[in-house]
């Protein structure tokens, strides 16, 4: 890894009164192996879910995906090798010439992933390693790729595919095929925080400091009041707290005592709102 901090979405649990709500697209009766089973034609699929496709949609962090057992292979379950799930958002409502969307966020990467046996029509879950920031006003992109499948006829239920899903044999394919007749039902849990926003929205940047033992907080906007700064680990456990003086444009957080990995910086001012930023301390 390069000697810099990655400010991408990390597997963090924000400890500020979150709750889970399942968003759904349901309930089709068409079975298809072109999502989590077929390796001959469709080990790589990309699906779009527009805001109008879903019920109970709400912006927040997607923590778990759900799909519905189909009528083939459900009694055996399935073990997928090299499972990669990526997600993204777009303002578009369709694929452009059946081209795969790129620049997606990896939310799960597993050498082996097992789906337990189940009953047709029931939901099964796939917890994400990295929660995904979902905007309920935009189209959700779901990209799934795997290298092997024990039960190649493992099916999932959905409805008629009207340009919402494409597939390919290759993970790096530029364009896909849109002839799959089924577009899978989906559900997902969204963690929604009250009074929480990205620190960047308040004009605060988190910057690396050479030597990897500090991060610098830099105010670039008009938010200049005294701020409580908290460093947390990936479970949300507080590690250190400090005060950032009013009017000061910079503040340093010492990381010397902490191992390489993912961390969360939270900032709370007089308004009570929590601003946060996630980063990686490199090896």
N, C-alpha and C positions, 0 to 999 in steps of 0.2 A: 504494500500500500504506500502511496506517496505520502511524504511528510507534510500532511495538511489535514484539516478537520473536515469531515463530511457532514454537511448540514441537511441530510436527507431524512425522510421519515424513518424512524427507528422503532424497534420493538419496546415501546415504553408504555407503562401504565400511569396515566396522569392521576395524581391522588387528590382530586378536587371535586368529589361528589358526582362522579359519572354514573350513568345508568345505561342499560342495554335495551335496545328495542329492535325487533326483527322487522326488516323491510322485506317485502316479498314480490315476486312475479309468479303467480300460480293460477290455475292448476291445469296443466295440459295432460293429455292422455297418449301422446305420441312418444314411442320409445326410440332412442337413438344411442348407438355406441360411439358416436362421433363427439366425444367430450373427454371421457375418462376410461376408455376401453380399447378402441380400435387403434392398432399400430400400422396396419397396411395402407391406410389412406389418411387418417386424421390424428396423428399424435400431436399435432399443433392446431389449435383452434383459437379464434378470437371472436368474441361476442360483444354486442353493444346493447346496453339497457338505457333507454331514454327515460327522463323523469316521468313521462306519462305512462310508461310501461309498468311502473312500480306503485305499490300501495304503502302507506305509512312512511314515505321517504322523508328523511331529515338529515341535514348535514352533520358530519361528525367523523369519528374514526371507525372504519370498518375493522372489526376484530375477528370475525368468524364468517365463513361462507357456508351456505347450505344448498344442497341439491336433493332431488327426489329419486329414490330407487325406481328403476324401470322394471320391465318384465323379462329381461334376459340377464343371467349371471348374478342376479341380486341375492340368490340363495348361497352363493359362494363368496360374495364380496370380491375385492380385488386388491392386489398389491402392485403399485406403480413404481417403476425405477426412474431415477433421474427426474423427479417431478419439479417443475418450475412453474410458479404462478406469478404473473405480473398484472398490474392494474394501472389504469390511467384515466384521465378525464379529457373530454373534448366538448366544444360548443356545437360541433357538427352532429347531425342526426343520422348519418349513414357513412358507409365506406366510400372512399373516392376511388372508383375504378377497381374495386376489390383489393385495394392496397392495404397491407397490414399497418396499423398505427405503430409508431416507434416511440422511443424515449419514455418507456413505461417504468414504473417502480416495481422492483422485486419484493413480493410480500411473503413468498414461501419458496424455499429451495431445500429439497430433501433427497438424499441418495435412495431412500426407499420409503414409501408411504402406503399404509394399509387402510383400506376401507372395509369395515366389518360387514358381514352378511346382514341382509335386512329384508324388508317386506315391500313389495311394489306399492308406490305411492307415499311411503314414509319419507321423511327428511333425514339426511345424514349430514354431519358437520365436518368442515375442514377448518380448524383454527389457524389463523395466520401467525407467522413468526413476527411479522412487522405490520402493525396496524396501518391502514391506508386512509388518507384524508379525503373524504367523500364530500362533494358539493351537490346537494340535491337539485340544483338548478341546471346541472350539466349532464352530459351523457357519460355513463360509466363504461369503460373498456375493460374487458376481462380476457386475459391471454393465458392459455394453458398449454404446456408442452411436457411430454414425458418420453423417455427412451425405451421403456419396456412395460409390458402389461401382462400379468399372470392370467387374468380372465379377459381375453380379448373381445368377448361379446358382452362385457359389462355395460348395461344400458342405464340411461337416466331419462326422465320424462320431461316433456316440453310441449310447445305448440308449434304451429306452422312457421317456418322460417321465411320471413319476407325481407331478405337482405340484411338480417341482423347478425348473421354468423358466417364466417369463412373458415376454411381449413387448408392444411398443407402437410406434406411429409417432412418439411424442413423447418427448423426453428428460426432460421434466418431468411426465410422466404420473403421476397418483396411483395408479392401478391398471392392471394389465396383463391380457392374455389368456393363458390357460393351455392352449390347444388345440394347441400345437405338439407333435407326436408324439415328437420326439427331444430328449433331454437329452445334451449333448455330453460326450464323454470329455475329460479334462483331465489335465495333468501340471504340476508346478511344482518348481523348484529352491528348496531352503530352506537358507539359510546359518545354521548353528547355532554359537553361541559357547560356549566353555568358561569358566565363571567370569565371565560378563558379565551385568549386570542394569541396568535403568533406574535412574538416580540417584534418582528420586522414591521408589523402593522403600526406599531407605536414609534417607529423610527429608531429601533435598537438593533445593532448588528453584533454578531459574535464572531470574533476574528482570532486566527491562530497567532501564537507568539513563538518565534524560533526556539527550539529546544523542547517543545511539546509539553512543558510543565506549567503552562499558563494559557488561559484564554482571556482575550480583551473584550470588554463590552464597550461599545461606542454608540453614543447618542447622535443621531443624524437628523432628528426631527425636533419638535417643540416640547416634547415630554421632558421636563427639567426638574421635577420635584424630587424629594428624597425617596429612595426606593429600597425595599427590603430584597436582598439577593439571596437565593437559596440554590445550592448545588445538591442534586438528587441522583441516586443510582437508577438503574433500569426498572426497578420495582416501585419507584417513587419514594424510597426511604431517604430522608434528609441526611446529608453528609456534612454540610457546612452552611452557615448563614453569615451574612455581613450586611452593612448599610452602605448604600451608594449615595454620597452627599448630594444635596440639591445644587443644581447649577454645574456640577462636575460633568464633563463630557465623556470621561473614560473611567473604567473600573476594571481591575484585574482580579481574576479568580485563580488561585494557586492549585495546581493539579498534582504537585509533586508526590503527595501521599497516596495517590490513587492509581490503580492499574489501568492498562490500556482497555478500551471498551467504550460502551455507550453511556452517555450522561444527559441529564436534563438540567437546564438553568431556568429558574422561575424568578420573575420580578413582580413585586406587588407594591403599588403606590397607595396614596391616600384614598383613591376612589374604590379600593378593595378589589379591583379587577386583577386577575393573574395573567401576566404575559409569560410566554415560555419560548424556549429555543432548545433544540436537540442537537447533539454533536457527538462525534467519535474522537476519543483520544487515541492516536495511532500507536502502534508498537514502537 
